[in-house]
Amino acid sequence: MTVTAPLYRDAAAPVDARVRDLLSRMTLREKAGQLNQRMYGWDAYRRTPDGRFELTDALYAETERFAGLGALYGLLRADAWSGVDHAGGSGAADGAELAHLVQRHVVDSSRLGIPALFVEEVPHGHMALDGTVLPVNLAVGATWDPGLYERAAAHAAAELRARGGHVALVSALDIARDPRWGRTEECFGEDPYLAARLTEALVRGMQGEPGPDGTFAADKAPVVLKHFAGQGATVGGRNSAESELGPRELHEIHLPAARAGVRAGAAAVMAAYNEVDGMPCSGNRALLTGLLRERWGFDGLVMADGLAVDRLARVTGDPVSAGALALHAGVDLSLWDEGFTHLEEAVERGLVSEQALDEAVARVLRLKFRLGLFEQPCSAGPFPDPAAGRALSTALARAAVTLLHNDQRVLPLPGTSRIAVLGPHADTVAHQLGDYTAPQRPGTGTSVLDALRRTGADVRHARGCALTGDDLSGIPEAIAAAAACDAAVLVLGGSSARTPDTEFDANGAARTVVSEMTCGEGVDLAGLRLGGAQHALLDAVTATGTPTVVVLVQGRSHAVPEAAERAAALLTAWYPGPWGGEAIAEVLLGRAEPAGRLPVSVPRSAGHLPVHYNHKDTEYGGYVDDSAEALYSFGHGLSYTTFAYGPPRLSGRTVEVDVTNTGERQGRTVAQLYLRRIITPVWPRTLELRGFQALDLAPGECRTAVFPLGAEQLAQVGADLETAVLPGTVEIRVAESARRALTAVPVGLRVGQSFTAPDETPL
Amino acid sequence: MTVTAPLYRDAAAPVDARVRDLLSRMTLREKAGQLNQRMYGWDAYRRTPDGRFELTDALYAETERFAGLGALYGLLRADAWSGVDHAGGSGAADGAELAHLVQRHVVDSSRLGIPALFVEEVPHGHMALDGTVLPVNLAVGATWDPGLYERAAAHAAAELRARGGHVALVSALDIARDPRWGRTEECFGEDPYLAARLTEALVRGMQGEPGPDGTFAADKAPVVLKHFAGQGATVGGRNSAESELGPRELHEIHLPAARAGVRAGAAAVMAAYNEVDGMPCSGNRALLTGLLRERWGFDGLVMADGLAVDRLARVTGDPVSAGALALHAGVDLSLWDEGFTHLEEAVERGLVSEQALDEAVARVLRLKFRLGLFEQPCSAGPFPDPAAGRALSTALARAAVTLLHNDQRVLPLPGTSRIAVLGPHADTVAHQLGDYTAPQRPGTGTSVLDALRRTGADVRHARGCALTGDDLSGIPEAIAAAAACDAAVLVLGGSSARTPDTEFDANGAARTVVSEMTCGEGVDLAGLRLGGAQHALLDAVTATGTPTVVVLVQGRSHAVPEAAERAAALLTAWYPGPWGGEAIAEVLLGRAEPAGRLPVSVPRSAGHLPVHYNHKDTEYGGYVDDSAEALYSFGHGLSYTTFAYGPPRLSGRTVEVDVTNTGERQGRTVAQLYLRRIITPVWPRTLELRGFQALDLAPGECRTAVFPLGAEQLAQVGADLETAVLPGTVEIRVAESARRALTAVPVGLRVGQSFTAPDETPL
């Protein structure tokens, strides 16, 4: 008798056939097991006194319970919440060994030898010990440079896979509509077009070009795009609160990044915590199945956010029916929930069909086959060159530094000047990093103070105050330093640095905030002012008369209008990552050009919200006590030189604009193409970004920016909310910011005459 | 040959037959004329030197142009915008004479003798000279007393008709969701149920029980309910800006008052300025025809807001197509627009059907027949007793005064105490009145100072400062007065008083704000703080140590959290109308009980918005720098006594609760019934108000509050957004405020078991 290996073991067979074969062999319990991702990865192992890893009883119990393991979250995660640090966690040198150990056990526990997915946080680099930290997404948004970001994303994916991780959880889809929200730092900005281009870059960079039958290369990682959908518009900027959005607002603003990510081939999306107009995303079949799978044709995986399935028990009455609701809606893989552990019971009780279960299991299995896990469950390549990672992170930081205001032309600072480097952000790398970040090895990174000192400048330093609180005791020292110098660099802002004394919710969001944490998941603010002492420090330092450059390091827009009034110059670097100080110093000294452009409109105060450039074109709004306009416009960012933009020309399916460097330095401008709809069946926005192109120009140099102009740029959401339409007339404007576009010379276009049918349907 | 009078002249014929007959005789031009309401009424007449009225060339031109006149706006209006005052306008004595003069001319100008509708502003009383000013809607909301409001509305309608006016423009449908909005004062509050009950009362009071064939009594006025829909939720509280709301939010929060008003028989609604999720209300056929007429069965008139049709030219390209779009959508009668003057051309060019035009004309004519204008075009009864009007206005004011905080038990003030009456609102009746108000005759009304003086109390007065600005020069005098007294009453707040130096937009909204105007149409604020000097005055007066009662007179919630901290007591009276000072003084002295309850949640700052009690039940929101909860809860209001609420009991289709006065004074409590949905197909709100009942109880007295509990209370918007459903389980809680309801003992109810079908379908 010949023993034939089952079809699913045949690496040469088509993935779909392997999935079907494997599925047909599985018990209901094994199937349900594949949809669970219940453990915190750091509970699966511990370090023995002799420095090796060993598995825990918790892992044994879990693989026993699920007859294997569907997925494991955060095996490599290290941060204040998980409590993992260099003493107990795995680093670049031994991450793959740990992953191997766990995977071996999982495969052995599974009757059919099904490996687990190792799912890791990669919001801005792999959030693990020795992972290269990148600037946060808001800083990436400020670069307007998808190509650079794609390379950085590729590096992060390679690090992840080298450590034995498989799947990257990446922030991408949340649109920054309210800076009170502590997760604003995870957004690419307020604009759907910019976010869509960066989401595409992220997917391409991490996943690469898929191989035959959708296989991933060994240094590429399937992504889970977070979050689907509308989470950037929860009311009051309150995390996980409701979004009251209508379907058109959702389609126009909150869905384009997801649509672009799906088109680019994203392997998975994560259903968001929030509800939209009464329907929680994790239980929303219209969203997860009707729109995502049926209309968009998405064939990947839908993962729930942490404990989001269990939250549905609030309306279903118990976790079993909550799990059934989520599965029926379209969630395939749960995260930490009890609800999905009862799927066997839910099917048996008829709360959800076994077919729905099978479809979800098939999607999980398909991803495992695409990753080649059945052939090489424990493969891991070499850790990529850390120097390359550092270079990419620094390049992103450099491209993100945005010069908002430079009235007194104190910048760039002469190399010979005595510089007072002041403020609570001047010398603390930890505050440059953003949320989720793993503990850094001592000496990693460069603060602004470090970097300026290394240039040989005559530098004096005083911290002045803390990020939070009203302790003014350090201010006199800062005043003295400023008074003794030719210029002051005052580094202010916020921080998402979690410390061991932070308390966390079960999903890792911060619950009580101590220390200097003012931003990050769970850290929403009612006010956008900095800590009281920071404002006092700003007042005191500028009052010395020493020209003061204020640098904001932050995960959201803070409202510091007095910086614009009193400082000689104002920059924002967002959270620029470990080497952000280097990037900032280079810009301050003119060794790098200030290349960043705002990915968000900066409001005057929290009372002015919402503030975006792409609001509806109503001329009747406004406030009598203050301007309703942004303090700084979306797209804004000064250079050390100046540029002149010619009028736009239509040329076939492109728009061309001549751009000239009219100053005396080399410089980079980001030409931005905006659409202004004139005749339209629905009320239009004032402007809509539909293209951008960076140009590096020498003094006096003129080049032509060329933008594609097709149905993708011109289409709008139809009245049926299901199809894209190309009606009416539009104006095309090209300018250096949204505000400048309002007064830029337009070129008009009758869309209906030029485009008879959409090249593609964005809905 | 016998000449037979045409059918439409036959008062005994059915209205519909008369309409059809008249319509069949009209030219296209005459039809289009009926849909126009282009003139400002005050341009139709002037006073001659000998004190009589004469008609203007402008009116002659208008009736010539339209071969008659459909409707005339504001013939009796008098205010800073119209420039009409006692010198030139019509008062109680001669309003009917003016109306007669104009109507005679209109009828004579019309080949078929069609009279005009005289349409007047009645947002809180008839806004004409000698009209009785009532407290603004926000104060009416604070009374929780539909019966009292119905009587006051009836009085206002009688005044209007006695002056020759016909149709009352009334604020009712806007729900106060953002206090930055300057029209918050025109809302009944944040809650759809409370607004629905007050809208019903308004319709019943003004229109009365219709006679045969829908006729109105001679002292009753058909209402135009303003505004339909969603205007209370424009982003940023910015007037006429976009509402991003989804359909469920619209149905649950913004439509119930309109639904109730339509059910109560409202003759007309006004389409709102704003758009909802991309569709401007004035051009929104789904809203005005699909929902309002087809699903709700509304057979009345739809009027556009002022110049709202012309605004549609922004997307249609010109006023002709804007008019066609609005007519097709369901607008019958325009206000001031150019767009509707071209309807003849629009029909001829095929932009809109003549049938649509005919239907709109029929609705205008029908209202004229229902008013009996063809029989008595100029009828006007006697002006109702002003004393009755004053009594009703004062009663509403008294019922609206709301005691928010009374820590030091300084209230009620002993009659023997020396009282310092301070603040910019202490002695200015004009600031008590609210927007739209006509000039008052000297001596009308009572300020807080007037009223306290009349009690014989030993009163000292100092204004202290102005409502706006930072002038602190008057504060020392206020300090001295406070220091010399046993108690201080500090009256602070805002004002919607328009002065001749205010500049206005073409629709009467304030454009530039001078003087002390901080509220009203067009007066939106980014901040909710009072003027800087008012805060300084509060600090200075409370610092004297004299127990200080702060009274806020305001058209929106201002954020004055320090009043809660430093003042002995805090009250809000909203804009209580001319005799508000009397009502406030009565409450301060304990001659009236503080009966008001908050119709809105009071936020801690503009940065906390939105703040409502009926947000979605998400436990994950909140701010790390401050509580996300309201400073004072919806429904809150203290009494001078205390009450105990027993547990709720289900009894058939009612809920019963025993309420006991546990204090030592007579008092009024408003028992509030809240629903908390437990098992539900959509994400629920934390609480939903579904009943309220005021109880006057003697010390020690116990009575049972009985609330109906039927499908109307229990139904929710179905997943299809088109039908009402009765699913799941709910908890019923009865308490003195929304916040107290959160911890009140609930009684549970499985809705499906008790109610098998809706008694009615609210959608």
Interface residues (C-beta under 8 A of the other chain):
Chain A: R180 G182 A233 T234 V235 G236 R238 N239 S240 A241 E242 E244 L245 G246 P247 R248 E249 E252 Y273 N274 E275 V276 D277 G278 M279 P280 R314 V315 T316 G317 A509 A510 V513 T518 G522 V523 D524 L525 A526 G527 L528 R604 S605 A606 G607 H608 L609 P610 V611 H615 K616 D617 T618 Y620 G621 G622 Y623 V624 D625 D626 A628 R677 I678 I679 T680 P681 V682 W683 P684 V717 T729
Chain B: R180 G182 A233 T234 V235 G236 R238 N239 S240 A241 E242 E244 L245 G246 P247 R248 E249 E252 Y273 N274 E275 V276 D277 G278 M279 P280 R314 V315 T316 G317 A509 A510 V513 T518 G522 V523 D524 L525 A526 G527 L528 R604 S605 A606 G607 H608 L609 P610 V611 H615 K616 D617 T618 Y620 G621 G622 Y623 V624 D625 D626 A628 R677 I678 I679 T680 P681 V682 W683 P684 V717 T729
